[in-house]
């Protein structure tokens, strides 16, 4: 790998230089959506991102950087998401093996009978919030329970976009408030705050946003038209599931094991791979005919071949029920390759922008225009959102603004807990609203819904940054700099 060039004196980039690649990217992405609509993330956006990575590299070279230096920046950016890519591929394998094992079909089978259509959206949000809180991962929550809940919604004739919004809202609430979450720990660490004081301070924006979203999902459910899913349709789906799989509680063992490993803080990648392999084992023991059929022959090793196939290319349903066939024909590592392409392209662009100093220049310019507490909070939120769009990764949208805004909060007399909360209210939460961000790309690939389709219904993710901005302008719950280790001053005002 090429190493950064540390011997050449680089010119500080101008604001125009810094904004130029972003302007080109916005224009190309807009043209991509105009030409290809919902399919823009299946190639056109990747081309736009890679072209703009080249533009950013050329602008960096204009300011004295070498090609090797800019290439090293792009490779560094891509290297930051290798862990996320491994997790993405593991989730694809897990989905394929869990369908073959009957785990996902069993969750759908039991869920259809237990969850009421009127309360389904709100229940989905709560279930994902509880699981996300317990394991600290929005990705794992969406990749397991989220997939099953999308299937249940299809069976009940409910909106897939609202369902995805409810799943994401709950999963991100749990992820954000969990001490096991990577992003929660990163936000606390980059601002040098105690983890649990950080979580406690986040309650002021997080809980109201979650409760408002929950009320909205309840209202959506009560107003939902489920006439398309008659009792006969649902029974036909249940019959089709039982015809293709041996529905039983035993099939849920992979889910129980995965949740246990996540709760025991076993890293995400081995947890998901073990969960996928256990799914294959369950399939070979309890779904041998299905595994052999997927393997495509009658040999002694056909079952193993079928389990292997589910890991790399997913499950292919042969059900005569078209809804079931469409519902269950998914998964496999191959299903995630387009998302990997999108993430790599986005991180190449983000890495080039960072190495050229463009991101730092843009943030510095925005800080120079801040005059009030409300302006500072708003600038932080918008910067984190912009970083999610420009850099394509939520960790960069937390770390870079977190490092660069610390002095500004101190100068305004604000405790750094306000900064760590705002980083989460914007950097963590809005990442899933951008199609080419690692989180937006992951949710689209996992839940099967385009980012711009579910985004209006990811209510928690929309409300959190808006509440953060409102709190800033009202100077509500902005902890002063003089607060001690317990997060309180001796005479803390009601609005502090």
N, C-alpha and C positions, 0 to 999 in steps of 0.2 A: 504494500500500500504506500502511496506517496505520502511524504511527511509535510506538515505545514512549513512554509517558507518563513523563517524568522530572521533572515539576514537583510532583507530588502526593506527600505523605509516606504511605508504605504501612505498615500494621501488619505486624509479623512474624507469619506464620501459626502457629497452634497445631498441635500434633501431631494432634489430632482433626480439624482442618480439612484437614490434609495427607493423612490416611489415608482420609477420607470418600469422595473420588472413586474411590480404589483399591478400597475395599470395595464400592461400587456396581458397579464394573467386574467384579470377581470374581464377584459375584452374577449379573450379567447374562450374562457369558460362560458360567458354569455352566448357567444356564437355557437358553442358546442350544445348548449341546452336548446337554443333556437333550432338547430339542425336536427338534433337527435332526441330531444325531450328526455323521457325517463331512462333512455338507453345511453345517455351521455357518459355515465360512469363505467361503461363497458368498452372503453378504448379511447373515445374522443377526449375525455378529461385527462387521461394519462398522457396523450400527445401534447396537450396544452401545457401540462406541468413540466414535462421534460424539455419542451422548447423554451419555456421560461426559465428553467434551470440554466440552460445555455445562455440566455439573455443576461441573467444575473452574473454568470461567470464572466462574460465579456465585459460587463460593466465593472466588475471587480478588477479585471485586467487593465481596464482603462485607468483605474486608480493605483496602478503599480503592482498588483498582485500577479503572480505567475499562474499559468494553467495548472501546474502541479499543485499549487496551493489551493486553488479553487476546486480541483478534482478531489483533493484530500478532504475539503469541507463537505462536498457532496457525499463522499464515502462515509465520513463520520456521521452525517445525518442519517444515512441509511442504516449504519451500524447501531444507532440508538434504538431502532425498532426491530432488531433481529429477535429479541425476546417476544415481542408482540406477534411477530410473524409465526414463530414456533407455536405460540398459543393458538393462533388462528387456525393453523393446519391441524393441531390436536383437536380443536373443537369440531372441525369438519369430520375427522375420523370418528370422534365420539358420537356425533349425530348419526352417522351411517351405521355404526355398530349397535347403537341403542335402538334404532328402528328394527334392525335385524333381530335383536334380542327380545323384542316385544316391549321394551321399556317405554318408549315414546307412545306406541299404540295403547299400552295399558294406562298410561297417564291420561291419554285422550279419552279412553273408554270410561274410566272412573270419573274423570272430570266432567264429562258431558252429563253424567247422571247426578252429580253432586252440585255443580255450580248453576245457580239460577241465571237465566239470560238478563233479567232486570238488574242484577247486582254484579254481573260478570266483570265489567270494566273496573269497578272499584275493588272487587275481590282480587283481581289480577294484580292491581297496583299494590295492595296490602301484602299479598303473598310474596311478591318479588321484593318488596321492601324488607320484610322479615328475613328472607333468605339472604338478600344482599348484605343486611346488617350483620348476620351471623357469620358469613364467610368473607365479607369485604371485597367482593368482586362483582361488578355489574356485568362483565363479560361472561363469567361462568353462570350467573343467574339467567341471563338472556339465552345462553347457549344450551341450557338444560330445560328449566321450567318454561322459559320463554317460547321455545319451539313447541312444547306441548300445548301451551295456552293459545298459540296461534292456530293450532289444529282444532282445539275445542271451539274457538271463535268461528272457524269455518264451518264446523258441524252445526253450530247454533244459528248460523246465518247472520253473524254480527260483523261489524266493520273491522277489517284487518288493520286499517290505518289507526283507528282509535285504540284497538287492542295493543298494537305495537307501541303507541304513545303511553298507554297505561303501564305496560311492561317496563319500558325505558324509564318512566318517571319513578316507579317503585324501585327498580334496580339501582338507579343513580342516587336516590335518597339513601338506600341502605349502604351503598358504596361510600358515599360522602360522609356518613355519620359513623362508620365502622372504624375502630382502632386498628383493624386488620388490613385496611385499604392502603394500597401503595400511594395513591394520590393524596390521601389524608396525611400520611406520614411525610410525604415530600413537601407539602405546603407548610406543615409545622416546622420541618427541618430547615427549609430554605429561609424562613423568617426567624429561626432560632427561638421557637416557642415550645412550651410544654404541650405534648400531644393532647392531653385531656382538657387542658384549658382551651386549646384551639377548638376541640369538638364542642365544648360547652358554649363557647362564644358563637359558634355557627348556628346554634339552636334558634337564635333570634330571627334569622332569615329563613332557615331551612324548614322549621316546623310550620310557620304560616303558609309558605309556598306549598308544602306537601298537603296540608289540610284543605287549602283552596282547590288544589288539583283533585283531591279525593272527592270533594263535593261536586266538582264539575263532572268527574267520571260517573258518579252516582246519578247525576242528572242525565247524562248521555244514555246510561243504561235504562233508566225509567222511561226515557223517550224513544228507545230503540224499537225499530220495526223488525220483529223476528218472524214475520209471517212467511218468509221464504224458507224457514226451517220448520216444517210441520213435524208432528210426532212420528208420522210414517217415515219421513226422511231421516230423522234421527235414529229410528229403530233400524232402518236399512243400513245406516252407517255402522251401528253397533254390531249388526249381524255380519257385515263385511269384515270388520276388524276381527271378530271371533273366527271367521272362516279362514283368514290368512294367518292368524297368530294364536298361540295358546295364552290367552289373557289370564294373568294371575298376579297376586301380590309378589310372588317370587321374582317376577320380571322387574320389580322396582328395586331390587337389591343393588344394582349399579348406582342408582341415584342415591340411596342411603349411604353407600360407601364413599361416593364422591363428596357428599356434604360433610361426612365425618372427617375425611382427610383435609378438606378445606378448613373446617373448624379447628383441626389440630395444627393449622398453619403450615401444612406441607405445601411447597411452592406449586404454582398453578400448572406449569407444564407437566411435571411428573404426575400430578393429581389427575389431569385430563387424560394423559396417555394410559395410566393405570385404569381409569374409568372406562376408556374405550376397549382395552384388552379384556377387562372383566365382562364387558358387554358381549364380546366375542365368545368368551367361555360360556356365559349364560345361553347364548344362541346355540352353541354346539350341543349343550346338554338338554335344553328345553325347546329349542326350535330347530332340530336337526334336519327335518324335511325342507324347511324354508331356506336354511343355510345351503343344503345340497342343491336346491333349485337355483339359488343365486350363483352357485359355483358352476352351473351349466353342464354337468355330466353326472354319471352314476358311479364313478369310481370311489374307491375307499376314502380318498382324501378330498372328495368333493365339498364336504362341509367346511373343511379348513380353507379350501380355495374360496368358498363363498364368504366366509368371515373376513378373509384377507381382502377380497373385492370390496366389501362394505367399508373398509378402512380407507382405501384410496379412491374409490369411485362411488361410494354411497350405496343406498338400497334402491332397488328397482321393483316396484310393486306390480303384481299381475292381477290385481283385484278387478273384477268386472264392474265394480262401483267406481265410476270416473272420479268422484270426489275423493275417495280413499286412495286411488291410484296416484292422483295428483298430490295429495297431502303427504304421502309417505315416500314418494320417489325423490329423495334428496340426500344430502350429506356426502361425506367423503372428502379427503384432502383436495381432490381436484376441483371441488365446488368453490374452494377458497382462493384459487390461483388468480382470478381476476382481481380480487380484493388485494392480494399481495402485490400485484402489478400496480394498483392504484396507490398503495401505501409507499412502495419504493419510489414511485415517481414524485409523490408529494414530498417525501423526505429528501430527495435529491434537490428539489427546489428550495426547501427550507434550509438545508445545509449550505447551499450556495449563498443564500441571503444572509445567513448568520456569519459565514466566513468572510464575506465581503464587508461586513460591518453595517449592512443596511438595516437590519432589525434594530440594532442598538441606536442607530441614527434616528430612525422613526420614533422610537420610544423617547429618546432625548428631546426631540422636537415637541412631542405631545406634552411632556412634563413642563417644558418652558412656558406653556400657555395656561397652566393650572393656577388659579387664583384663590380657590376656596376648598373647603372640605368636600362639598358636594361635587365640585369639579374634579378633585383628586380621585374620589371613588368612581365617578363616571369614567374618567380617563383610564383607570385601572381595568374596569370592566370591558371597555371598548378595546383596550390594548390586548387583553387576554383573548377576547373573541377574534381580533385581527391576527393574533399570533397563531391561534388554532387554524385560521384559514391560510395564513402565509406559510407556517412551518409544518402544518399537517399533523401535529402531535400534541396531545394534552400536556405531556410532561414539560415540553419546551414552553408551553403557554403558562405554566406555573413557575418554572425555574427562572426564565429570563426576566419577566416582569417582577418576580419576587426579589430578585437580586438588584434590579435597577430602581425599584420604587421605595426601598427601605429608607433612604435618607429623606425622601420627600414626605413620607408619613411622619418621620421624626420632626422635620421642620414645621409641620402643621400641628405639632403637639399631640399626635395620635400614637397610641400603643400599636406595636407591630401585630397584635392579635387582630386588629381591624384589617390589616393587609392580608394576613393568612386566610381570614374568612372571605375576603373579597376575591382572592385568588381561586378559592374553591367555588364561590358563587358564580364565577365566570369561566375561568380556565378549565376546571374539571367538568362543569355542567354543560357548557355550550359546545364542547368538542363533538358531541353526538349529533349536532344540528348541521354539520358541514360534511357533504358527501365524500370529499377526498381526505378528510381527517381519518386517522386510524380508527377512531371510535365510530364515526358515521359509516365508514366503509364496512366495519365489522358488523354493525347492527343490520345494515342492508343485506349483507351476505347471509347472516344467521337467521333473521326473521323473514327474509324474502320480500321486504317492503322498501321501496325507494326512499332515500333520506328526506327529500322534499315532500314526500307523501305523508310520512309519519310526523315530520317536524311540527306542523301546527298543533298536533295532539300530544306532543311531549311537554305537557303543561308545566310540570315541575321544573323542567330545564329552561323554560321560557320565563317563569315567574321569579326564580331565584335571582338572576341578574337584575331584573326590574326592581325587585324589593331592595337589593343592595344599593342601587342608584337612589331610590326614594329615601332610604335610611340616611344616605350621605347628605342629600339636600336638606332633609329635616333635622340633621345632626342628632339622629335618634340611635341610641345604643352604639355610639362611637366611643370606645374606651380611651380615656386620656393617657398620655405618655407616662404620667406619674403613678399609674396603677402598679401595685406590687405583684409578687409572685402568685398571689391568689386571684389576680385579675380584678381587684377592687381597690379603690382609693379609700382613705379614711373617711372622707366626706364626699362620697360619690353622688353626683346629681342624678335625678331620676332618668335623665336622658343620656347619661354617660354609658 
